[in-house]
Amino acid sequence: MTRIHGGYIARRTKFGSSFRRSLTQQKIRALVSADRDRHKKKRHFRGLWITRINAGIREIKLFYSYSKWIHDLYKRQVLMNRKMLSQMAL
């Protein structure tokens, strides 16, 4: 864990409150990590769905790539997201 040096938390109290200060720093760090990992999880799932869709396309031998197939869906105005398409591919 990285330590926060000399911010407003460090200057707030003077008497033996290093325990309180470290708890506050840990809470801040936990909130930052939670926010970052929430977005990372969404990115990970989107990659997983794309992999499943690509495998499904190759399995039925459409001779398409993923990008061409998605482009054709948009041209035909098929309103399905990647999560639904990946569930159909399974």
N, C-alpha and C positions, 0 to 999 in steps of 0.2 A: 504494500500500500504506500502510495506516495504521501509525503508529509507536507502540509500546507505551512509555509513559513510566514510568520509575522503579519497575518491579516488582521481584520478587526476582531476576530475571535481571540487571538493571542493577546491583544491589548485590552480586552474588556475587563479581565480580572487580574489581580496581582497575587493573591494569597492562595497557594497550594491547590489550585484548581486544575492541575494538569489532567486529572482523570476526567473531569467534566469537559475539558477542552478536547481531549482525544475522542470522547464519545461524540461530540458535535462534529468533529472532522470525519469520523466514521460514518455518521448519518449522511453528511454531504456527499461523501464518496459513494455510498450505497445508492443514493438517489441518482447520481450521475451514471453509475453502472447500470441501474435498472432502465433508465431512459435510453441509453445506448443499445442495450441488449434487446429491448422491445423492437427497435427498428431492425436490428440484425436478424431477429427471428422471422420477421416478415420477408426480408430479403432471402433468407434460407429456404422458406417454404415456396416462394415463387420459383427459385431454381429447381427445387424438387418437382414441382408441377410441370415445368418445362421439360425436364428429363423424362418424366412419365409419358407426356404427350408425344415426345419424339420417339420413344420406344414403341408406343402404340401405333404410330404412323408406319414405322419400319416393319412392325410385325404383320400388318395386313398388306404389305408390299405395294404401297401407293406410289413409290418412286418419287416421293416428295421429300423436301427437307422441311424442317419445322417452320422456318421463316416463310417459305412459299405457301405452306398450308394455312398459316395464320393470316397471311395477306389475302388469300382466297376467301377466308371466312369474313374478313372485313369488307371485301368487295361485294360479297353476297349479303351483307348486313346481318350476319348471324350473331345474335346478342348472347354470347356465352363467355363466361370468364374462364381463366386458366384452371381454376380449382375444379369447376364442373367438368371441363374437358378431361382433366387428369383422372377424375373418378370414372368417367366413361371409358377411358383407355385401360383402366384396370379390369 
